Amino acid sequence: MLAMPARSPIRERIPHPPVESLELTTILRTLGDPLRLEIVRALADGERPCGELAEELGVPTSTGSYHLKLLREAGVTRTRASGTARYISLRRDDLEARFPGLLDVLLAG
């Protein structure tokens, strides 16, 4: 019987756009959807688990994941993997560096 080689842990790399490539038009278009703007406001207090956000917003996990993907690809949020869980946070420092005051305006609603 052959022994199976030990599996090395696979580190999932979740792609995020670099700060210098963030575009205001892309961010504003992404945030034009009321649910995505609500997600941003829900993240104002800090990092949250993906499933918790979907539950709080009253949407299926798949719908929440879709909207979170769009926010991440636009550069608004950062997704961190921990095991099978995904944690979402705002890219506050990156957004402030690129577009000073934008988050203040978005969170003022």
C-alpha positions in Angstrom: 0.0 0.0 0.0 1.4 3.4 -1.0 1.4 6.2 1.5 -0.2 9.4 0.3 2.0 12.4 0.5 1.1 14.9 3.2 -0.9 17.7 1.9 0.4 21.1 2.5 -2.1 23.7 3.7 -3.4 25.7 0.7 -3.4 29.4 1.4 -6.3 31.0 -0.4 -5.4 34.3 -2.0 -8.3 36.6 -2.5 -7.5 39.2 -5.1 -7.9 42.9 -4.3 -7.2 45.8 -6.7 -4.2 47.9 -5.8 -4.9 51.4 -4.3 -3.5 53.2 -7.4 -5.9 51.4 -9.7 -9.1 52.4 -7.8 -11.4 54.5 -9.9 -14.1 56.8 -8.5 -16.5 56.0 -11.4 -16.3 52.3 -10.7 -16.8 52.8 -7.0 -19.8 55.1 -7.4 -21.4 52.8 -10.0 -20.9 49.8 -7.6 -22.4 51.8 -4.7 -25.4 52.9 -6.9 -27.1 49.7 -5.8 -29.0 50.3 -2.5 -28.1 46.9 -1.1 -24.4 47.5 -1.6 -24.5 50.9 0.0 -26.3 49.3 2.9 -23.5 46.7 3.2 -20.9 49.5 3.3 -22.9 51.2 6.1 -23.1 47.9 8.0 -19.3 47.6 7.8 -18.8 51.1 9.3 -18.2 49.6 12.7 -15.6 47.1 11.6 -15.0 43.7 10.1 -17.9 41.3 9.9 -18.4 37.7 8.8 -19.9 37.3 5.4 -22.8 35.1 6.6 -23.7 37.5 9.4 -23.9 40.4 6.9 -26.3 38.4 4.6 -28.4 37.4 7.5 -28.6 41.0 8.8 -29.6 42.3 5.4 -32.2 39.6 4.9 -30.7 38.2 1.7 -29.6 34.7 0.7 -25.9 33.9 1.3 -25.4 33.6 -2.5 -26.9 37.1 -3.1 -24.8 38.5 -0.3 -21.6 36.9 -1.8 -22.4 38.3 -5.2 -22.7 41.8 -3.9 -19.6 41.4 -1.7 -17.6 40.3 -4.7 -18.6 43.4 -6.6 -17.6 45.6 -3.7 -14.2 43.8 -3.3 -13.5 44.1 -7.1 -14.3 47.8 -7.0 -11.9 48.3 -4.2 -14.4 49.3 -1.5 -14.0 46.2 0.8 -11.3 43.7 1.8 -12.1 40.0 2.2 -10.0 37.9 4.6 -10.2 34.2 4.7 -10.0 32.3 7.9 -10.6 28.6 7.4 -14.0 28.4 5.6 -15.1 31.7 7.0 -14.8 35.0 5.1 -14.5 38.3 6.9 -15.3 41.6 5.2 -14.1 45.0 6.1 -14.0 48.5 4.5 -10.7 49.5 2.9 -10.8 52.8 4.9 -7.2 53.8 4.7 -6.9 53.0 1.0 -10.1 54.8 0.1 -9.2 57.8 2.2 -5.7 58.0 0.6 -7.2 57.8 -2.9 -10.5 59.7 -2.4 -10.3 61.9 0.8 -13.7 62.3 2.4 -15.6 59.7 0.2 -16.4 57.3 3.0 -17.5 60.2 5.3 -20.1 61.1 2.6 -21.2 57.5 2.0 -21.6 56.8 5.7 -23.5 60.0 6.5 -26.8 58.7 5.1 
